[in-house]
Amino acid sequence: MRFLKKHFSMYSHLPKEIYVLAFGKIMTSMGALIWPMLTLIMSEKLGLNGQTIGLYMMIFSLFMGPFYLLGGKVQFTRDYTG
């Protein structure tokens, strides 16, 4: 426990918002682990070959970009219109 206290004591003075942002970043990064798991499920459980899995992953990634932009736009307009 002393090890954690020693290394994290420099962050004890930060405002609460920084901890919220750090927690959100950790949660978002953990969400990125779904892609390798999804490929395993597709190959092991569904019996798909590598080419088909690659095609599905490419389609998913092509759809992700525009939807991230759309989500950002919706959030931006929602935050600033009151």
PDB file as gemmi writes it, atoms N, CA and C in Angstrom:
CRYST1    1.000    1.000    1.000  90.00  90.00  90.00 P 1                      
ATOM      1  N   MET A   1       0.819  -1.192   0.000  1.00  0.00           N  
ATOM      2  CA  MET A   1       0.000   0.000   0.000  1.00  0.00           C  
ATOM      3  C   MET A   1       0.864   1.257   0.000  1.00  0.00           C  
ATOM      4  N   ARG A   2       2.011   1.159   0.656  1.00  0.00           N  
ATOM      5  CA  ARG A   2       2.913   2.299   0.705  1.00  0.00           C  
ATOM      6  C   ARG A   2       3.434   2.630  -0.688  1.00  0.00           C  
ATOM      7  N   PHE A   3       3.595   1.608  -1.525  1.00  0.00           N  
ATOM      8  CA  PHE A   3       4.046   1.796  -2.899  1.00  0.00           C  
ATOM      9  C   PHE A   3       3.067   2.680  -3.668  1.00  0.00           C  
ATOM     10  N   LEU A   4       1.779   2.381  -3.567  1.00  0.00           N  
ATOM     11  CA  LEU A   4       0.762   3.174  -4.264  1.00  0.00           C  
ATOM     12  C   LEU A   4       0.699   4.594  -3.724  1.00  0.00           C  
ATOM     13  N   LYS A   5       0.770   4.710  -2.414  1.00  0.00           N  
ATOM     14  CA  LYS A   5       0.706   6.024  -1.780  1.00  0.00           C  
ATOM     15  C   LYS A   5       1.878   6.887  -2.222  1.00  0.00           C  
ATOM     16  N   LYS A   6       3.055   6.272  -2.326  1.00  0.00           N  
ATOM     17  CA  LYS A   6       4.259   6.997  -2.717  1.00  0.00           C  
ATOM     18  C   LYS A   6       4.143   7.516  -4.141  1.00  0.00           C  
ATOM     19  N   HIS A   7       3.657   6.679  -5.063  1.00  0.00           N  
ATOM     20  CA  HIS A   7       3.629   7.059  -6.468  1.00  0.00           C  
ATOM     21  C   HIS A   7       2.423   7.921  -6.847  1.00  0.00           C  
ATOM     22  N   PHE A   8       1.350   7.820  -6.128  1.00  0.00           N  
ATOM     23  CA  PHE A   8       0.160   8.588  -6.466  1.00  0.00           C  
ATOM     24  C   PHE A   8      -0.035   9.820  -5.592  1.00  0.00           C  
ATOM     25  N   SER A   9       0.863  10.065  -4.646  1.00  0.00           N  
ATOM     26  CA  SER A   9       0.714  11.230  -3.766  1.00  0.00           C  
ATOM     27  C   SER A   9       0.853  12.540  -4.539  1.00  0.00           C  
ATOM     28  N   MET A  10       1.596  12.537  -5.626  1.00  0.00           N  
ATOM     29  CA  MET A  10       1.759  13.770  -6.403  1.00  0.00           C  
ATOM     30  C   MET A  10       0.464  14.198  -7.103  1.00  0.00           C  
ATOM     31  N   TYR A  11      -0.509  13.283  -7.208  1.00  0.00           N  
ATOM     32  CA  TYR A  11      -1.772  13.603  -7.860  1.00  0.00           C  
ATOM     33  C   TYR A  11      -2.878  13.964  -6.866  1.00  0.00           C  
ATOM     34  N   SER A  12      -2.572  13.976  -5.598  1.00  0.00           N  
ATOM     35  CA  SER A  12      -3.611  14.187  -4.585  1.00  0.00           C  
ATOM     36  C   SER A  12      -4.177  15.609  -4.581  1.00  0.00           C  
ATOM     37  N   HIS A  13      -3.445  16.575  -5.104  1.00  0.00           N  
ATOM     38  CA  HIS A  13      -3.909  17.968  -5.082  1.00  0.00           C  
ATOM     39  C   HIS A  13      -4.752  18.352  -6.302  1.00  0.00           C  
ATOM     40  N   LEU A  14      -4.912  17.455  -7.262  1.00  0.00           N  
ATOM     41  CA  LEU A  14      -5.638  17.777  -8.486  1.00  0.00           C  
ATOM     42  C   LEU A  14      -7.134  17.930  -8.231  1.00  0.00           C  
ATOM     43  N   PRO A  15      -7.797  18.745  -9.035  1.00  0.00           N  
ATOM     44  CA  PRO A  15      -9.247  18.908  -8.864  1.00  0.00           C  
ATOM     45  C   PRO A  15     -10.020  17.648  -9.248  1.00  0.00           C  
ATOM     46  N   LYS A  16     -11.237  17.566  -8.760  1.00  0.00           N  
ATOM     47  CA  LYS A  16     -12.077  16.388  -8.977  1.00  0.00           C  
ATOM     48  C   LYS A  16     -12.317  16.114 -10.466  1.00  0.00           C  
ATOM     49  N   GLU A  17     -12.390  17.170 -11.266  1.00  0.00           N  
ATOM     50  CA  GLU A  17     -12.653  17.017 -12.695  1.00  0.00           C  
ATOM     51  C   GLU A  17     -11.573  16.208 -13.393  1.00  0.00           C  
ATOM     52  N   ILE A  18     -10.348  16.345 -12.950  1.00  0.00           N  
ATOM     53  CA  ILE A  18      -9.235  15.593 -13.546  1.00  0.00           C  
ATOM     54  C   ILE A  18      -9.412  14.103 -13.285  1.00  0.00           C  
ATOM     55  N   TYR A  19      -9.862  13.751 -12.093  1.00  0.00           N  
ATOM     56  CA  TYR A  19     -10.099  12.340 -11.787  1.00  0.00           C  
ATOM     57  C   TYR A  19     -11.236  11.780 -12.627  1.00  0.00           C  
ATOM     58  N   VAL A  20     -12.260  12.585 -12.853  1.00  0.00           N  
ATOM     59  CA  VAL A  20     -13.382  12.148 -13.691  1.00  0.00           C  
ATOM     60  C   VAL A  20     -12.907  11.913 -15.121  1.00  0.00           C  
ATOM     61  N   LEU A  21     -12.090  12.822 -15.650  1.00  0.00           N  
ATOM     62  CA  LEU A  21     -11.560  12.661 -17.003  1.00  0.00           C  
ATOM     63  C   LEU A  21     -10.657  11.431 -17.102  1.00  0.00           C  
ATOM     64  N   ALA A  22      -9.842  11.208 -16.099  1.00  0.00           N  
ATOM     65  CA  ALA A  22      -8.956  10.043 -16.113  1.00  0.00           C  
ATOM     66  C   ALA A  22      -9.764   8.748 -16.071  1.00  0.00           C  
ATOM     67  N   PHE A  23     -10.786   8.715 -15.258  1.00  0.00           N  
ATOM     68  CA  PHE A  23     -11.647   7.537 -15.184  1.00  0.00           C  
ATOM     69  C   PHE A  23     -12.342   7.294 -16.522  1.00  0.00           C  
ATOM     70  N   GLY A  24     -12.822   8.362 -17.147  1.00  0.00           N  
ATOM     71  CA  GLY A  24     -13.456   8.236 -18.458  1.00  0.00           C  
ATOM     72  C   GLY A  24     -12.494   7.720 -19.507  1.00  0.00           C  
ATOM     73  N   LYS A  25     -11.254   8.173 -19.469  1.00  0.00           N  
ATOM     74  CA  LYS A  25     -10.241   7.703 -20.419  1.00  0.00           C  
ATOM     75  C   LYS A  25      -9.957   6.218 -20.215  1.00  0.00           C  
ATOM     76  N   ILE A  26      -9.900   5.785 -18.980  1.00  0.00           N  
ATOM     77  CA  ILE A  26      -9.674   4.368 -18.694  1.00  0.00           C  
ATOM     78  C   ILE A  26     -10.830   3.528 -19.221  1.00  0.00           C  
ATOM     79  N   MET A  27     -12.057   3.987 -18.996  1.00  0.00           N  
ATOM     80  CA  MET A  27     -13.232   3.252 -19.477  1.00  0.00           C  
ATOM     81  C   MET A  27     -13.257   3.188 -21.002  1.00  0.00           C  
ATOM     82  N   THR A  28     -12.904   4.294 -21.651  1.00  0.00           N  
ATOM     83  CA  THR A  28     -12.881   4.322 -23.115  1.00  0.00           C  
ATOM     84  C   THR A  28     -11.811   3.373 -23.648  1.00  0.00           C  
ATOM     85  N   SER A  29     -10.670   3.364 -23.010  1.00  0.00           N  
ATOM     86  CA  SER A  29      -9.598   2.470 -23.455  1.00  0.00           C  
ATOM     87  C   SER A  29      -9.975   1.010 -23.266  1.00  0.00           C  
ATOM     88  N   MET A  30     -10.695   0.712 -22.205  1.00  0.00           N  
ATOM     89  CA  MET A  30     -11.133  -0.669 -22.000  1.00  0.00           C  
ATOM     90  C   MET A  30     -12.134  -1.088 -23.072  1.00  0.00           C  
ATOM     91  N   GLY A  31     -12.902  -0.138 -23.579  1.00  0.00           N  
ATOM     92  CA  GLY A  31     -13.845  -0.431 -24.646  1.00  0.00           C  
ATOM     93  C   GLY A  31     -13.163  -0.842 -25.932  1.00  0.00           C  
ATOM     94  N   ALA A  32     -11.906  -0.428 -26.115  1.00  0.00           N  
ATOM     95  CA  ALA A  32     -11.165  -0.792 -27.319  1.00  0.00           C  
ATOM     96  C   ALA A  32     -10.806  -2.279 -27.329  1.00  0.00           C  
ATOM     97  N   LEU A  33     -10.916  -2.937 -26.197  1.00  0.00           N  
ATOM     98  CA  LEU A  33     -10.594  -4.364 -26.134  1.00  0.00           C  
ATOM     99  C   LEU A  33     -11.664  -5.240 -26.780  1.00  0.00           C  
ATOM    100  N   ILE A  34     -12.771  -4.650 -27.181  1.00  0.00           N  
ATOM    101  CA  ILE A  34     -13.845  -5.435 -27.780  1.00  0.00           C  
ATOM    102  C   ILE A  34     -13.461  -5.939 -29.166  1.00  0.00           C  
ATOM    103  N   TRP A  35     -12.611  -5.217 -29.872  1.00  0.00           N  
ATOM    104  CA  TRP A  35     -12.285  -5.610 -31.250  1.00  0.00           C  
ATOM    105  C   TRP A  35     -11.536  -6.940 -31.317  1.00  0.00           C  
ATOM    106  N   PRO A  36     -10.492  -7.160 -30.538  1.00  0.00           N  
ATOM    107  CA  PRO A  36      -9.855  -8.484 -30.577  1.00  0.00           C  
ATOM    108  C   PRO A  36     -10.794  -9.596 -30.106  1.00  0.00           C  
ATOM    109  N   MET A  37     -11.623  -9.283 -29.101  1.00  0.00           N  
ATOM    110  CA  MET A  37     -12.569 -10.277 -28.609  1.00  0.00           C  
ATOM    111  C   MET A  37     -13.592 -10.615 -29.689  1.00  0.00           C  
ATOM    112  N   LEU A  38     -14.033  -9.608 -30.422  1.00  0.00           N  
ATOM    113  CA  LEU A  38     -15.012  -9.829 -31.477  1.00  0.00           C  
ATOM    114  C   LEU A  38     -14.447 -10.717 -32.585  1.00  0.00           C  
ATOM    115  N   THR A  39     -13.174 -10.528 -32.921  1.00  0.00           N  
ATOM    116  CA  THR A  39     -12.576 -11.393 -33.943  1.00  0.00           C  
ATOM    117  C   THR A  39     -12.485 -12.839 -33.456  1.00  0.00           C  
ATOM    118  N   LEU A  40     -12.173 -13.016 -32.179  1.00  0.00           N  
ATOM    119  CA  LEU A  40     -12.136 -14.374 -31.632  1.00  0.00           C  
ATOM    120  C   LEU A  40     -13.511 -15.031 -31.648  1.00  0.00           C  
ATOM    121  N   ILE A  41     -14.527 -14.276 -31.289  1.00  0.00           N  
ATOM    122  CA  ILE A  41     -15.885 -14.818 -31.294  1.00  0.00           C  
ATOM    123  C   ILE A  41     -16.293 -15.188 -32.710  1.00  0.00           C  
ATOM    124  N   MET A  42     -15.958 -14.327 -33.668  1.00  0.00           N  
ATOM    125  CA  MET A  42     -16.323 -14.609 -35.057  1.00  0.00           C  
ATOM    126  C   MET A  42     -15.638 -15.860 -35.582  1.00  0.00           C  
ATOM    127  N   SER A  43     -14.393 -16.050 -35.193  1.00  0.00           N  
ATOM    128  CA  SER A  43     -13.671 -17.218 -35.712  1.00  0.00           C  
ATOM    129  C   SER A  43     -14.003 -18.491 -34.941  1.00  0.00           C  
ATOM    130  N   GLU A  44     -14.021 -18.420 -33.617  1.00  0.00           N  
ATOM    131  CA  GLU A  44     -14.214 -19.623 -32.809  1.00  0.00           C  
ATOM    132  C   GLU A  44     -15.676 -20.060 -32.717  1.00  0.00           C  
ATOM    133  N   LYS A  45     -16.552 -19.126 -32.446  1.00  0.00           N  
ATOM    134  CA  LYS A  45     -17.955 -19.480 -32.230  1.00  0.00           C  
ATOM    135  C   LYS A  45     -18.766 -19.543 -33.528  1.00  0.00           C  
ATOM    136  N   LEU A  46     -18.500 -18.578 -34.418  1.00  0.00           N  
ATOM    137  CA  LEU A  46     -19.270 -18.528 -35.654  1.00  0.00           C  
ATOM    138  C   LEU A  46     -18.611 -19.274 -36.806  1.00  0.00           C  
ATOM    139  N   GLY A  47     -17.338 -19.603 -36.664  1.00  0.00           N  
ATOM    140  CA  GLY A  47     -16.632 -20.373 -37.680  1.00  0.00           C  
ATOM    141  C   GLY A  47     -16.309 -19.603 -38.950  1.00  0.00           C  
ATOM    142  N   LEU A  48     -16.177 -18.285 -38.857  1.00  0.00           N  
ATOM    143  CA  LEU A  48     -15.850 -17.482 -40.036  1.00  0.00           C  
ATOM    144  C   LEU A  48     -14.362 -17.553 -40.329  1.00  0.00           C  
ATOM    145  N   ASN A  49     -14.005 -17.415 -41.600  1.00  0.00           N  
ATOM    146  CA  ASN A  49     -12.584 -17.424 -41.956  1.00  0.00           C  
ATOM    147  C   ASN A  49     -12.000 -16.015 -41.828  1.00  0.00           C  
ATOM    148  N   GLY A  50     -10.694 -15.903 -41.940  1.00  0.00           N  
ATOM    149  CA  GLY A  50      -9.997 -14.639 -41.737  1.00  0.00           C  
ATOM    150  C   GLY A  50     -10.398 -13.557 -42.713  1.00  0.00           C  
ATOM    151  N   GLN A  51     -10.655 -13.937 -43.956  1.00  0.00           N  
ATOM    152  CA  GLN A  51     -11.032 -12.951 -44.961  1.00  0.00           C  
ATOM    153  C   GLN A  51     -12.393 -12.333 -44.643  1.00  0.00           C  
ATOM    154  N   THR A  52     -13.344 -13.143 -44.235  1.00  0.00           N  
ATOM    155  CA  THR A  52     -14.670 -12.641 -43.889  1.00  0.00           C  
ATOM    156  C   THR A  52     -14.614 -11.766 -42.641  1.00  0.00           C  
ATOM    157  N   ILE A  53     -13.839 -12.198 -41.661  1.00  0.00           N  
ATOM    158  CA  ILE A  53     -13.688 -11.394 -40.442  1.00  0.00           C  
ATOM    159  C   ILE A  53     -13.049 -10.054 -40.776  1.00  0.00           C  
ATOM    160  N   GLY A  54     -12.034 -10.069 -41.621  1.00  0.00           N  
ATOM    161  CA  GLY A  54     -11.388  -8.823 -42.046  1.00  0.00           C  
ATOM    162  C   GLY A  54     -12.355  -7.890 -42.754  1.00  0.00           C  
ATOM    163  N   LEU A  55     -13.210  -8.462 -43.585  1.00  0.00           N  
ATOM    164  CA  LEU A  55     -14.212  -7.656 -44.280  1.00  0.00           C  
ATOM    165  C   LEU A  55     -15.174  -7.010 -43.285  1.00  0.00           C  
ATOM    166  N   TYR A  56     -15.660  -7.798 -42.319  1.00  0.00           N  
ATOM    167  CA  TYR A  56     -16.561  -7.251 -41.305  1.00  0.00           C  
ATOM    168  C   TYR A  56     -15.893  -6.167 -40.466  1.00  0.00           C  
ATOM    169  N   MET A  57     -14.653  -6.386 -40.090  1.00  0.00           N  
ATOM    170  CA  MET A  57     -13.936  -5.384 -39.292  1.00  0.00           C  
ATOM    171  C   MET A  57     -13.740  -4.101 -40.093  1.00  0.00           C  
ATOM    172  N   MET A  58     -13.462  -4.229 -41.394  1.00  0.00           N  
ATOM    173  CA  MET A  58     -13.299  -3.053 -42.235  1.00  0.00           C  
ATOM    174  C   MET A  58     -14.620  -2.286 -42.334  1.00  0.00           C  
ATOM    175  N   ILE A  59     -15.714  -3.000 -42.512  1.00  0.00           N  
ATOM    176  CA  ILE A  59     -17.029  -2.355 -42.586  1.00  0.00           C  
ATOM    177  C   ILE A  59     -17.351  -1.653 -41.267  1.00  0.00           C  
ATOM    178  N   PHE A  60     -17.092  -2.323 -40.146  1.00  0.00           N  
ATOM    179  CA  PHE A  60     -17.338  -1.708 -38.838  1.00  0.00           C  
ATOM    180  C   PHE A  60     -16.520  -0.431 -38.682  1.00  0.00           C  
ATOM    181  N   SER A  61     -15.244  -0.486 -39.056  1.00  0.00           N  
ATOM    182  CA  SER A  61     -14.388   0.688 -38.874  1.00  0.00           C  
ATOM    183  C   SER A  61     -14.784   1.822 -39.809  1.00  0.00           C  
ATOM    184  N   LEU A  62     -15.269   1.502 -41.011  1.00  0.00           N  
ATOM    185  CA  LEU A  62     -15.725   2.554 -41.916  1.00  0.00           C  
ATOM    186  C   LEU A  62     -16.972   3.257 -41.379  1.00  0.00           C  
ATOM    187  N   PHE A  63     -17.829   2.513 -40.694  1.00  0.00           N  
ATOM    188  CA  PHE A  63     -19.021   3.120 -40.107  1.00  0.00           C  
ATOM    189  C   PHE A  63     -18.711   3.884 -38.830  1.00  0.00           C  
ATOM    190  N   MET A  64     -17.668   3.490 -38.119  1.00  0.00           N  
ATOM    191  CA  MET A  64     -17.361   4.127 -36.838  1.00  0.00           C  
ATOM    192  C   MET A  64     -16.994   5.595 -36.995  1.00  0.00           C  
ATOM    193  N   GLY A  65     -16.179   5.920 -37.983  1.00  0.00           N  
ATOM    194  CA  GLY A  65     -15.716   7.295 -38.172  1.00  0.00           C  
ATOM    195  C   GLY A  65     -16.851   8.293 -38.313  1.00  0.00           C  
ATOM    196  N   PRO A  66     -17.744   8.098 -39.293  1.00  0.00           N  
ATOM    197  CA  PRO A  66     -18.857   9.047 -39.430  1.00  0.00           C  
ATOM    198  C   PRO A  66     -19.755   9.109 -38.193  1.00  0.00           C  
ATOM    199  N   PHE A  67     -19.962   7.970 -37.527  1.00  0.00           N  
ATOM    200  CA  PHE A  67     -20.824   7.993 -36.353  1.00  0.00           C  
ATOM    201  C   PHE A  67     -20.152   8.683 -35.167  1.00  0.00           C  
ATOM    202  N   TYR A  68     -18.826   8.593 -35.056  1.00  0.00           N  
ATOM    203  CA  TYR A  68     -18.120   9.365 -34.031  1.00  0.00           C  
ATOM    204  C   TYR A  68     -18.289  10.860 -34.302  1.00  0.00           C  
ATOM    205  N   LEU A  69     -18.139  11.250 -35.565  1.00  0.00           N  
ATOM    206  CA  LEU A  69     -18.309  12.659 -35.917  1.00  0.00           C  
ATOM    207  C   LEU A  69     -19.743  13.121 -35.656  1.00  0.00           C  
ATOM    208  N   LEU A  70     -20.705  12.296 -36.013  1.00  0.00           N  
ATOM    209  CA  LEU A  70     -22.111  12.636 -35.770  1.00  0.00           C  
ATOM    210  C   LEU A  70     -22.399  12.753 -34.275  1.00  0.00           C  
ATOM    211  N   GLY A  71     -21.869  11.829 -33.494  1.00  0.00           N  
ATOM    212  CA  GLY A  71     -22.052  11.893 -32.042  1.00  0.00           C  
ATOM    213  C   GLY A  71     -21.432  13.140 -31.447  1.00  0.00           C  
ATOM    214  N   GLY A  72     -20.257  13.529 -31.934  1.00  0.00           N  
ATOM    215  CA  GLY A  72     -19.626  14.757 -31.469  1.00  0.00           C  
ATOM    216  C   GLY A  72     -20.438  15.980 -31.828  1.00  0.00           C  
ATOM    217  N   LYS A  73     -20.984  15.989 -33.033  1.00  0.00           N  
ATOM    218  CA  LYS A  73     -21.819  17.112 -33.467  1.00  0.00           C  
ATOM    219  C   LYS A  73     -23.080  17.215 -32.616  1.00  0.00           C  
ATOM    220  N   VAL A  74     -23.720  16.089 -32.368  1.00  0.00           N  
ATOM    221  CA  VAL A  74     -24.933  16.086 -31.548  1.00  0.00           C  
ATOM    222  C   VAL A  74     -24.617  16.570 -30.141  1.00  0.00           C  
ATOM    223  N   GLN A  75     -23.533  16.083 -29.559  1.00  0.00           N  
ATOM    224  CA  GLN A  75     -23.165  16.494 -28.208  1.00  0.00           C  
ATOM    225  C   GLN A  75     -22.803  17.974 -28.164  1.00  0.00           C  
ATOM    226  N   PHE A  76     -22.091  18.448 -29.189  1.00  0.00           N  
ATOM    227  CA  PHE A  76     -21.689  19.852 -29.229  1.00  0.00           C  
ATOM    228  C   PHE A  76     -22.914  20.754 -29.292  1.00  0.00           C  
ATOM    229  N   THR A  77     -23.859  20.432 -30.148  1.00  0.00           N  
ATOM    230  CA  THR A  77     -25.055  21.269 -30.259  1.00  0.00           C  
ATOM    231  C   THR A  77     -25.927  21.142 -29.017  1.00  0.00           C  
ATOM    232  N   ARG A  78     -25.934  19.988 -28.405  1.00  0.00           N  
ATOM    233  CA  ARG A  78     -26.732  19.802 -27.190  1.00  0.00           C  
ATOM    234  C   ARG A  78     -26.166  20.587 -26.020  1.00  0.00           C  
ATOM    235  N   ASP A  79     -24.837  20.655 -25.917  1.00  0.00           N  
ATOM    236  CA  ASP A  79     -24.203  21.363 -24.805  1.00  0.00           C  
ATOM    237  C   ASP A  79     -24.380  22.873 -24.897  1.00  0.00           C  
ATOM    238  N   TYR A  80     -24.376  23.417 -26.097  1.00  0.00           N  
ATOM    239  CA  TYR A  80     -24.314  24.861 -26.236  1.00  0.00           C  
ATOM    240  C   TYR A  80     -25.635  25.514 -26.625  1.00  0.00           C  
ATOM    241  N   THR A  81     -26.714  24.743 -26.714  1.00  0.00           N  
ATOM    242  CA  THR A  81     -27.989  25.380 -27.041  1.00  0.00           C  
ATOM    243  C   THR A  81     -28.835  25.620 -25.801  1.00  0.00           C  
ATOM    244  N   GLY A  82     -28.377  25.177 -24.668  1.00  0.00           N  
ATOM    245  CA  GLY A  82     -29.024  25.502 -23.416  1.00  0.00           C  
ATOM    246  C   GLY A  82     -30.129  24.617 -23.062  1.00  0.00           C  
TER     247      GLY A  82                                                      
END                                                                             
